[in-house]
């Protein structure tokens, strides 16, 4: 199976920065897309940022200009640089990777989640 390992969450004051990382390992042949989602208590999970293997990105409006998604295709790793953090950014952040396994099957894997807490 394809496993994702996330890191980089923590507690930060409003206006601060964090950088999240997510590395995929296992039977990966190629990756189609990578993304970051977040979920706050009592809220729906929402897409935060998304990037294709070719580098095309998109962001939810609330993080545009503050967050940057990037990837290292050779290392099957995706990053989320979060600047100017706000209390409303507080959530569990989940990495998602979609692609094809070495067995020529599709996969859609999720990370374990990393907590981001922004204090005022």
TIVOMAR-898189 format. One line per 5 residues: number of its first residue (from 0); their letters; for each residue z, x, y of C-alpha. Coordinates in pm, 1 decimal, decimal comma, m for minus. Each point is the difference from the previous one (the first is absolute). Layout:
NUM> A> Z X Y  ...
REM end
This chain:
0> XXXXX> 0,0 0,0 0,0  m34,5 96,3 363,5  333,0 70,0 165,5  79,1 14,1 370,6  290,5 193,4 146,9
5> XXXXX> 102,5 m72,8 358,8  216,9 199,7 235,3  85,2 31,9 367,4  196,5 m312,3 84,0  330,5 2,9 179,3
10> XXXXX> 202,7 m106,7 299,7  m131,8 73,7 345,9  72,3 m113,1 353,6  m248,6 m208,9 193,7  m271,8 221,3 140,7
15> XXXXX> 30,4 249,9 m281,7  m244,5 100,5 m270,4  m26,8 12,3 m377,4  m271,8 113,7 m235,8  m44,2 m170,8 m334,9
20> XXXXX> m178,3 159,1 m294,4  m134,5 m147,9 m322,2  m144,0 202,9 m285,7  m193,5 m151,5 m289,4  0,5 160,7 m342,3
25> XXXXX> m112,1 m82,9 m350,9  m333,7 m108,4 m138,4  m182,1 m11,0 332,7  m375,4 38,4 m0,8  m58,6 m106,7 357,4
30> XXXXX> 180,6 m185,9 277,1  m167,5 m283,8 185,0  261,2 m71,6 262,9  357,8 70,8 100,2  231,9 m201,7 215,6
35> XXXXX> 349,2 m55,1 127,3  170,0 m338,6 m4,4  344,1 m99,4 118,5  243,7 m278,4 m67,3  307,4 m96,9 197,1
40> XXXXX> 268,0 m228,5 m147,5  m116,4 m359,9 m3,1  m348,8 95,6 113,7  m337,3 16,5 m167,2  m132,6 337,4 m98,9
45> XXXXX> m259,4 109,9 253,5  m266,6 264,3 15,2  87,8 277,0 243,8  m287,4 243,6 m38,3  m289,4 59,0 m234,9
50> XXXXX> m241,2 285,2 m62,3  m298,4 39,7 m229,9  m85,8 315,8 m187,9  m270,3 54,8 261,4  248,9 m11,2 286,1
55> XXXXX> m53,2 m346,4 146,5  329,1 m134,3 136,5  145,5 m325,3 120,3  341,0 m102,6 131,5  194,8 m311,9 67,1
60> XXXXX> 7,3 m70,3 372,6  371,9 59,3 40,5  m26,3 368,5 m96,7  m326,7 97,3 165,3  43,3 299,6 224,4
65> XXXXX> 330,5 91,5 m163,7  m77,1 54,7 m369,5  m265,2 220,5 m155,7  m110,6 m9,7 m362,4  m164,8 301,6 m158,6
70> XXXXX> m77,9 132,4 m344,3  m63,0 310,5 m202,4  m253,0 m111,5 m259,8  21,8 324,9 m195,1  373,0 m55,5 m50,4
75> XXXXX> m15,1 m379,4 m39,0  251,9 m31,0 280,6  26,7 m238,8 293,8  219,1 37,0 308,5  127,0 m229,7 269,9
80> XXXXX> 106,6 161,5 325,8  220,0 m244,8 189,6  73,6 69,7 365,7  175,2 m200,7 270,3  186,9 m194,3 m263,4
85> XXXXX> 149,5 m336,1 87,9  277,2 m202,1 m164,3  m266,2 m248,1 m113,3  m146,9 276,6 m215,1  309,5 m13,3 m221,0
90> XXXXX> m114,4 m84,7 m353,0  m61,1 137,2 m344,9  m333,9 176,5 1,9  m214,9 m2,9 m312,8  m295,5 218,9 m81,0
95> XXXXX> m299,3 m156,3 m175,6  m289,6 182,1 m163,8  m307,7 m151,1 m164,3  m265,2 176,3 m198,8  m135,0 82,6 m343,5
100> XXXXX> 178,0 167,9 m289,5  m140,5 269,5 m224,4  m43,0 m278,8 m254,9  m240,9 m171,6 240,8  234,0 m287,4 68,1
105> XXXXX> 116,1 m122,8 338,9  353,9 61,5 117,5  212,5 m138,0 279,1  330,1 186,5 23,7  301,4 m41,1 226,6
110> XXXXX> 265,3 247,0 98,7  370,4 m61,5 m38,8  50,6 m67,9 369,7  174,7 205,9 264,2  241,3 m141,9 256,1
115> XXXXX> m72,2 46,3 368,7  278,3 m105,2 235,1  m38,7 18,6 377,2  309,5 m45,4 212,7  4,7 m100,8 364,8
REM end
